[in-house]
Amino acid sequence: MSDTETVKSKTDYLRDVTSQLKEMRHYAQTNTETLSSHWLAFDAGEYKDKENAERFDVLLNKQGKLLDDIDQAIQDLEIAVNHAEQES
């Protein structure tokens, strides 16, 4: 490891974080789809179970909130990147 580390600019750092959040959003969407299929099986499918259906409904709502929050963070960071690029 070298004694000098390259420090990224704030704009580069914001781009990296935005990219990571987009990847997280992709996986969160996949998780939402998986939860949804389990919820359907418990709610109206072959494994009808009201208690588990309610549990998965709660999880789906939380996962949906997470997706919304990630999307908002991505939008906010993209705006910050645009402002930083315009200032330089």
C-alpha positions in Angstrom: 0.0 0.0 0.0 1.3 3.4 -0.9 1.8 6.2 1.5 -0.2 8.5 -0.6 -3.9 7.8 -1.2 -5.8 9.5 -4.0 -8.7 11.4 -2.6 -11.7 11.5 -4.9 -13.5 14.7 -5.6 -16.9 15.2 -4.1 -18.5 14.8 -7.5 -16.7 11.5 -8.1 -17.7 10.3 -4.7 -21.3 11.3 -5.3 -21.3 9.4 -8.6 -19.9 6.3 -6.9 -22.6 6.4 -4.2 -25.3 6.9 -6.8 -24.0 3.9 -8.7 -24.0 1.8 -5.6 -27.5 2.9 -4.7 -28.7 1.9 -8.1 -27.3 -1.6 -7.7 -28.9 -1.8 -4.2 -32.2 -0.7 -5.8 -31.9 -3.6 -8.3 -31.5 -6.1 -5.6 -34.2 -4.6 -3.5 -36.6 -4.9 -6.4 -35.7 -8.5 -6.8 -36.3 -9.1 -3.1 -39.7 -7.4 -3.4 -40.7 -9.7 -6.2 -39.6 -12.7 -4.1 -41.6 -11.5 -1.1 -44.6 -10.9 -3.4 -44.6 -14.4 -4.7 -44.4 -15.8 -1.1 -47.2 -13.4 0.0 -49.4 -14.6 -2.9 -48.8 -18.3 -2.0 -49.9 -17.6 1.6 -52.7 -15.1 0.8 -54.6 -16.8 -2.1 -52.4 -19.7 -3.3 -51.8 -23.2 -2.4 -50.4 -22.5 1.1 -53.3 -20.3 2.5 -52.2 -19.1 5.9 -53.6 -15.7 7.1 -50.9 -15.2 9.7 -48.0 -15.7 7.3 -49.8 -13.6 4.6 -50.1 -10.7 7.0 -46.4 -11.1 8.0 -45.4 -11.0 4.3 -47.7 -8.0 3.7 -45.9 -6.1 6.4 -42.5 -7.0 4.9 -43.7 -6.0 1.4 -44.8 -2.6 2.7 -41.4 -2.1 4.4 -39.5 -3.2 1.3 -41.7 -0.9 -0.8 -40.8 2.0 1.5 -37.1 1.1 1.2 -37.4 1.2 -2.6 -39.1 4.6 -2.5 -36.4 5.9 -0.1 -33.6 4.6 -2.3 -35.2 6.1 -5.4 -35.4 9.5 -3.6 -31.8 9.3 -2.5 -30.7 8.5 -6.0 -32.6 11.5 -7.4 -31.2 13.8 -4.7 -27.6 12.6 -5.4 -28.0 13.0 -9.2 -29.2 16.6 -8.6 -26.2 17.2 -6.4 -23.8 15.8 -9.1 -25.4 18.0 -11.7 -25.0 21.1 -9.4 -21.4 20.1 -8.7 -20.6 19.7 -12.4 -22.1 23.1 -13.2 -20.1 24.8 -10.5 -16.8 23.4 -11.8 
